[in-house]
Amino acid sequence: MYTQFFGNFLLANNYVDKDQLFQAICSQKDVKYKLATLCIYEGLLAAQEVLETVEYAKENQVDFSEAAVALGLVTEEELLPLTQKPGSDYLLLAQALVENGIFNYDQIQDIIVEYRSYNEIYDLSITDDVAETVQNLYRKFFVTNGGGATTNGKMYMELLFNNFIRLIGDDFVPVSIDRIDEYATGLCSLQKIEGIYSLNTYLDMDEATAKAFAVRYIGEGIELDHEYVMAAVNDFINLHNGLFTVNVSNENSDNLILSPLEELCNQGLEFSHPTYKISILYPFGMVHVLLEVVQELPD
């Protein structure tokens, strides 16, 4: 679950650009945990010791663990726990960035130390449940990047992150929040939420991204024509907004109404109310959520 935080941390600190992050996320699925990275994470070896171990392993045609023990840097007992349990999710992304030549081990060591210190992540195992994860995503991404922090806005964004994780996959990184006045759509679904709190919601992506999105949402084996792809995009935003209105009703006894879905493909839009574009990066492409705040309630 920490991949989202790590990816956003790298972007926010200008360690990578969007293209480098996208390439690493795409290759992450083919990357395996490497003992060298786990040793750095656990503090068993410094980056320079990792490089010495890698060189020794190559020269003597042994694996990394044998080399590290032979050099007297660690014991077999110290290495054993690392070979028996998986590492944190974000370490695969770190490993991918090393293998893609974006960072060397010295650099990734410093970045991991900084990231762990900033986020207070000290346990190799992931114990956070989804609820805590999405709350942290909202706090560390949406609020700190200038998004609204009203009760309903917080509820909407936390639910959105939760539904992306639950229905599409947790291998995403929230990339940016931008205040916009106009927008050119690709394959886009619009649904209005009307009532005491009014919001126009848009889910937009290009055609290729939408096809991959549909496969994840509906499942393999579907016929990927435009009708099915559009149906998947529509159904996701309708389901999400429906859950949101139920939650608002349960929390505040406010009844909100969902409008019929509208398809706004390849259109130019201009907004007359404050509108935010939230960009979500998946390995298959960029997904944009646009929130046009028509009527907000003060907290």
N, C-alpha and C positions, 0 to 999 in steps of 0.2 A: 503493500500500500504506500510505501514511502517514495516510490518512483516519481509520483506527481510532485511532491515537495522538492525532491532533488533536482528534477528537470527545471522547475520554476526558479529554484535557487541559482542554478547555473546561468539561466538567462538573465535574471535580475542583476547578477554580479558581472555580466559580460564575459563569462568564461567561455561561452559558446554562442554561436548565432543560431537562428531558427533552422537553417539548413543542416548544420552539424548535428543539432539535437534530433532533428527528424531522421537523419541517416542512422544515428545511433539507436534510436527507438526501433527503427525497422530491422536493424541487425541484431537487436537485443534477444529476440526469440531464438536465435541460433547460437548464442553465447552461453557457455557453461561457467559456473563458478570456478575460479582459479585459486589455488592455494596461496599464490603470491598475494593476491588482492585481499584474501581473508586474513592473512598474516599481518598485513598493513593495518587492516581494520581493527584487529584485535590487539595491535601494539606489540606483537611478538617479534616482528622484524621491521627495521627502518627501510626506507626505499633503497638506499645504497646497498644494504645487506641483501635485499631482494635481487638487485642487479648482479651482485657477486654470486649469489646462489644460482641464478639463471645461467650465467657464464660457466660456472663450475659444472652444472648439469649438462650443458652442451658439450663441453670438453671431455667429460667422462662418460657420456651417454647413459646418464641415470635420470630418474625423474626428480622433480623439484624437492619433494620431501626427503629423499635420500641425500640429495646434495646439501640441504640445510642442516641435516643431522651430521653429515660427514664434516662439515665446516665448523661444527660445534656451536652453531647459532641458536638451535632449539633442540629439544629432545623429542623422541617419538611420542612420549606421553603428552607433551604440550600440543603436538600436532593432531593427535587422535580425535579430540572433540570437533575439530574443524572439518574432518573428513566424514563425520557421522551426522551432521545436521546442515541444512541449507543456510546460506547467508541471507542477509536482508535483501529485499527486492531491488533496492536502488543500487546495490553493488554490481548487479548485472549491467546496469546502464553505465556505471563507472568503468567496468571492464570493457564494455563495447567501445567507449570513448578512447580507452588506451589502445585497443586493437585497431581502431580506425586511425590511429596516429594523431589524435587531437591532444592527448596528454601523454607524458611519460610517468613513470612510477613516482618520481619526486613530486611532480605537480599534483597527481591524484592523491598522494598522501596528505599534502597540505590542504587540498580542497575537502577531503573527507574529515580531517580534523576540524576545519572551520565549520563545515556543515553540521557535524555532530554537536559541536559546541553551541551553534546557533539554535538548533532544534532540540537540544537536550535528548539526543537519541544515544543510549549507551548499551542497549541490549541487542544481541545478534538476532534473537527471535522476535517475531512480530506478534504482539498480543493485543494491539488496538482492535476494537471492533469497528464495523463500518460507520456506526454513528459517530464515534470519536474522530474517525478519519475525516468525515465530511465536515464536521465542525472545525477541525483544524484547517482544512482546505479553505473554508470560507474566511476564517480569521486571518490566515497567513497570505492568502491570495487576494480575495475579493476586497476586503476592507482596506488592507494596506496598499492596494492599487487604485484606490479612489472610488470604489463602488459604494452604493448606498448601504446604510447599516440600520435601516428601520426594521421593526420586528417582522413585517411581511416580506421585505426584501431578503432578510436573513433566512427566513423559512423557505422562500422560493429557491435561493441559491443552494442551500444545504440539501434540499430535496433533489435539485437538479444534479448535483454531484453524486448523490446516492443512486439516482436512477441511471446515470451513465455507468457507474460501477456495476450495478446489479443487472442491467439489461444489455449493455454494450460491451463492457469490459473495463478493468481497472488500469489498463496500460495506456493511460492518457496523461497529458500534462496541460494544465491551464496556462496559456501563453501570455495573453494580454487582455486588458479591458480598455476600450477606447470610447470616449464620448463622440458621437457622430451626428451629423445633420442630414446626410444622404448616404445611399448605399445601392450598389448594383448587385442584384441577386443572381444566384445560380439556380439550383433546384431548391425552392423555398416553400415552406408551409407557414401560414399565418393563422393564429388563433387569438381572439380578443377575450380577455377576462374583464367582465363588467360588474359594477356594483359600487359599494362604498370605497373599495380599492380597485382601480382600473388599470389594466396593463395590456398592451399589445405585445404578443410574444411571437417571435419568428425563429424558425430553425432552418438554417441555410447551409448548403455545401455544394461542391461541384458534382457533376454526374458520376464520375468514377468513384469519388468518396461516398456518394449516396448508395451506390451499388454494394460497396463493402459494408457500409452501415446496415443495409437491409439484410445482408447475409448474417451478420452478427445478431440482429434483432429477431429475425424470423427463423433463421436456421439454414443449414446447407440444403441444397436440392431444390431451391425455388427457381422459378423462371425469372431471370433478371431483366424483364422488360420495364419500360418506364412506369407502367401502371402499378406493378408490384413494388417497385422502388419507392414511388411516391406514396403508396399506401403505407409502407413501413415508416417513412418520415412523418407522415400525418399521424399515424397511430401512436408513435413515441411521444410527440408533443401533446397529443390529446390525452393520453394516459397520464403523463406527467402533470399537466394542468388540472386534470380531474382530481388527482391525488392532492394537489395543492389546495384546491377549493374545499375539499373535504377537511383537510387539516385546519384551514382558516376557520371553517364553521365550527369544528370541534374546539379550537382554542379560543375564539372570540365571539362565537355565535353570529358571525357575519355571513350572510348568504351571497355568494358570488355566482355569476352566470357565465357559462362558456358559450361563445358564439360558434356558429358552424365554421369548419376549417376552410381556408382559402389557399389556393395554389398561386404563387407569385413567381413563376419561373422566368428568369432572364428579363427582369424588369428593373427600372431605375426608381428608387424610392426617395422621397423627401419627408422629413419628420418635423412635426410642429410641436412635439413635446420632448422633454429630455429623454435621450435614447442612448443606451449603452450596448456595445458589441463585445461579447465575451468569446474569445477564440480558444478552442479546445483542440489540442494536437493529439491525434491517434497515429499509430503506424501506417494506417491506410489513407490518412489525409487530414485536413483541417475541417473542423465542424464549428460553425458560428451560431451563437445564440444571441438574438437581438431583443432587448427589453425596452419598450417605449412606455415610459411611466406617464399615464394619462392623468391619474389622480392618486396621490399618495396620502396616507394618513400619518400625521406626526406621532412620534412615540410619547 
